[in-house]
């Protein structure tokens, strides 16, 4: 049934259950031909670790069988990535656009860039992507981005290099051979 009716793109994620349950609920969903979200599997685990995700993904694999062109979408949780690469090594694994844009907002404090990333990710044609990102590839934009040193390193003559390290470093010869 899944192979005929569902897109071969599965979204997996985990959510923390609080209060009485105090566990992690693992969820796998897909979309049907009408773009309706369809739950495929869910399960509870004690924590979001490698063993729990491997268990959940093994159960999912048992229910679905082998599908050649399967794609997984998830957040950037290391245990999810490890589980997918171990249980479904033949699949493609991508990052969820929503999680990615939220990380950009938090890390760089730039909502404008997150909005452009979101629009570019949803672009249906390469032309749409190019027009949305064109401003960020202009010469002046790149010059402005690199005009201020991120981590100034100072004058190399003032660096202190320990003598035990200096013995290991191979430097360019000062004269021609």
FIDRENDO-383042 format. One record per residue (C-alpha): x, y, z; residue in three letters. Coordinates in steps of 0.25 Angstrom, whole numbers, padded with zeros to 4 digits, always signed. Each point is the difference from the previous one (the first is absolute). Example, Ala and Ser with C-alpha at 12.3 -4.5 7.8 and 13.67 -1.06 7.14 Angstrom:
% FIDRENDO-383042
+0049-0018+0031ALA;+0006+0014-0002SER;
***
This chain:
% FIDRENDO-383042
+0000+0000+0000UNK;+0011+0010+0004UNK;+0008-0002-0013UNK;-0012+0003-0009UNK;-0007+0011+0008UNK;+0011+0008+0007UNK;+0011+0009-0005UNK;+0013-0008+0004UNK;+0004+0012+0009UNK;-0001-0003+0015UNK;+0002+0011+0011UNK;+0005-0005+0013UNK;+0000+0007+0013UNK;-0001-0002+0015UNK;-0007+0008+0010UNK;+0001+0001+0015UNK;-0012-0005+0008UNK;-0001+0006+0014UNK;-0009-0001+0012UNK;-0005-0015+0002UNK;+0008-0006-0012UNK;+0014+0006+0001UNK;+0005-0007-0013UNK;+0003+0003-0014UNK;-0010-0002-0011UNK;+0006-0003-0013UNK;-0008+0003-0013UNK;+0001-0004-0015UNK;-0009+0007-0010UNK;-0002+0001-0015UNK;-0009+0007-0009UNK;-0010-0007-0010UNK;-0003+0005-0014UNK;-0009+0011+0005UNK;+0011+0005+0009UNK;-0008-0004+0013UNK;+0010-0004+0011UNK;-0001-0015+0004UNK;+0006-0006+0012UNK;+0008-0012-0003UNK;+0005-0004+0014UNK;+0002+0005+0014UNK;+0007-0006+0012UNK;+0004+0004+0014UNK;+0015+0000+0005UNK;+0007+0003+0013UNK;+0009+0011-0007UNK;+0004+0005-0013UNK;+0013-0008-0002UNK;+0006-0009-0010UNK;-0006-0013+0005UNK;-0014+0006+0001UNK;+0000+0006-0014UNK;+0006-0013-0006UNK;-0011-0008+0007UNK;-0011+0009-0006UNK;+0006+0000-0014UNK;+0002-0015+0000UNK;-0015-0002+0004UNK;-0003+0010-0012UNK;+0009-0008-0009UNK;-0007-0013+0004UNK;-0014+0007-0003UNK;+0004+0006-0014UNK;+0010-0010-0005UNK;+0011+0005-0010UNK;-0003+0012-0009UNK;+0011+0004-0009UNK;-0004+0015-0002UNK;-0003+0003+0014UNK;+0004+0014+0006UNK;+0000+0004+0015UNK;-0002+0014+0005UNK;+0003+0004+0015UNK;+0006+0010+0009UNK;+0015+0000+0002UNK;+0000-0010+0012UNK;+0012-0008+0000UNK;-0007-0013+0004UNK;-0010+0001-0011UNK;+0012+0002-0010UNK;+0007-0012+0006UNK;-0012-0009+0000UNK;-0004+0003-0014UNK;+0014-0002-0006UNK;+0000-0014+0008UNK;-0014-0005-0003UNK;-0003+0006-0013UNK;+0014+0002-0007UNK;-0005+0000-0014UNK;-0009+0012+0003UNK;+0002+0015-0002UNK;-0001+0008+0013UNK;-0003+0015+0000UNK;-0002+0011+0010UNK;-0014+0006+0003UNK;-0001+0014-0006UNK;-0008+0005+0013UNK;+0011-0005+0009UNK;+0011+0006-0009UNK;-0006+0014+0000UNK;-0003+0000+0015UNK;+0015-0003+0002UNK;+0004+0011-0009UNK;-0009+0010+0008UNK;+0006-0005+0013UNK;+0014-0001-0004UNK;+0002+0013-0009UNK;-0012+0008+0005UNK;-0004+0003-0015UNK;-0015-0002-0002UNK;+0002+0006-0014UNK;+0010-0011-0005UNK;-0009-0011+0007UNK;-0012+0005-0009UNK;+0008+0000-0013UNK;+0005-0014+0004UNK;-0014-0005+0002UNK;-0005+0006-0013UNK;+0012-0006-0008UNK;-0002-0014+0006UNK;-0015+0001-0004UNK;+0004+0005-0014UNK;-0006-0009-0011UNK;+0010+0003-0011UNK;+0014+0004+0000UNK;-0003+0013-0006UNK;-0008+0004+0013UNK;+0012-0005+0009UNK;+0010+0009-0009UNK;-0009+0012+0001UNK;-0002-0001+0015UNK;+0015-0002+0003UNK;+0005+0010-0011UNK;+0003+0011+0010UNK;+0009-0008+0008UNK;+0009-0003-0011UNK;+0003+0014-0004UNK;+0014+0005+0001UNK;-0003+0011+0010UNK;-0008-0009+0009UNK;+0012-0010+0000UNK;+0010+0012+0003UNK;-0009+0005+0011UNK;-0001-0014+0006UNK;+0015-0002+0001UNK;+0004+0015+0003UNK;+0001-0002+0015UNK;+0009-0011+0006UNK;-0008-0010+0007UNK;+0012-0004+0009UNK;+0012+0009-0001UNK;+0013-0008+0002UNK;+0009+0011+0002UNK;+0014+0002-0005UNK;+0007-0013-0003UNK;+0013+0005+0006UNK;-0006+0001+0013UNK;-0005-0015+0001UNK;+0007-0009+0010UNK;+0002-0014-0005UNK;+0005-0010+0010UNK;+0014-0006-0004UNK;-0005-0014+0000UNK;-0011+0004-0011UNK;+0010+0007-0008UNK;+0009-0012-0002UNK;-0012-0007-0006UNK;-0004+0011-0010UNK;+0006-0001-0014UNK;+0002+0014-0005UNK;+0002+0005-0014UNK;+0015+0002-0003UNK;+0004+0014+0000UNK;+0010-0001-0012UNK;-0001-0008-0013UNK;+0006-0013-0001UNK;
***
